[in-house]
Amino acid sequence: MQPQELIYIDCREHHLEPAAAVGMTTLHLVSPQATVTALEGILQMQLRTPVETADGETIEAHGSAQRALRAEPVPRGAFAFS
């Protein structure tokens, strides 16, 4: 893989600079929700879907309630994590 094909995610901002310098797309990990949202924007694809309960109800966010999410399958080689 080429650096331009990779997304480097780290919670320490000072680690992002070297990755960006070699051509990787970088993403500062602040929260899981924000990271998934940012990845969806970078990749231009939805990575999560609402979860259905056993009775067929969809769990959605309302006000301060959290939305239950699950990741969609991602093609092999689409991400490199360290």
C-alpha positions in Angstrom: 0.0 0.0 0.0 1.1 3.6 -0.6 0.9 6.2 2.1 -1.8 8.1 0.2 -4.0 5.0 0.5 -3.9 5.0 4.3 -5.7 6.8 7.1 -3.7 7.2 10.3 -5.8 7.7 13.4 -4.3 8.6 16.8 -5.4 10.3 20.0 -2.0 12.1 20.2 -1.9 15.0 17.8 1.9 15.1 17.7 1.9 11.6 16.1 -0.3 12.9 13.2 2.4 15.2 11.8 4.9 12.5 10.7 2.1 10.5 9.1 0.8 13.5 7.2 4.4 14.3 6.2 4.7 11.0 4.3 1.3 11.5 2.6 -1.2 9.7 4.9 -4.6 11.1 5.6 -4.6 11.7 9.4 -7.5 11.9 11.9 -7.3 13.0 15.5 -9.2 10.6 17.7 -11.3 12.6 20.1 -14.2 10.3 20.6 -15.4 7.1 18.9 -18.5 8.8 17.5 -16.6 11.8 16.1 -14.0 9.4 14.6 -16.6 7.3 12.8 -18.4 10.5 11.5 -15.1 11.8 10.2 -14.2 8.5 8.5 -17.7 8.4 6.9 -16.8 11.9 5.4 -13.4 10.9 4.3 -14.5 7.6 2.7 -17.8 9.0 1.4 -19.6 5.9 2.7 -21.8 5.0 5.7 -20.0 2.9 8.3 -22.8 2.5 10.8 -26.5 1.7 10.8 -29.2 2.0 13.4 -29.6 -1.2 15.5 -32.9 -3.0 15.5 -34.2 -4.5 18.8 -35.6 -8.0 19.0 -39.2 -6.6 18.5 -38.2 -4.9 15.3 -37.9 -1.4 16.8 -35.0 0.8 15.6 -32.9 2.5 18.3 -32.4 6.2 17.4 -31.0 9.2 19.2 -33.5 11.6 20.8 -32.1 14.6 22.6 -29.3 13.5 24.9 -30.0 9.8 24.4 -27.2 7.8 22.8 -27.8 6.1 19.5 -26.8 2.5 19.4 -24.6 1.8 16.3 -22.8 -1.1 14.8 -20.1 -1.0 12.1 -20.9 -2.2 8.6 -18.4 -4.8 7.1 -15.4 -3.0 5.7 -13.5 -4.4 2.7 -10.2 -6.1 3.7 -7.2 -3.8 3.5 -9.4 -0.6 3.7 -7.8 0.3 7.1 -4.5 0.0 8.8 -4.5 0.2 12.6 -1.5 0.2 14.9 
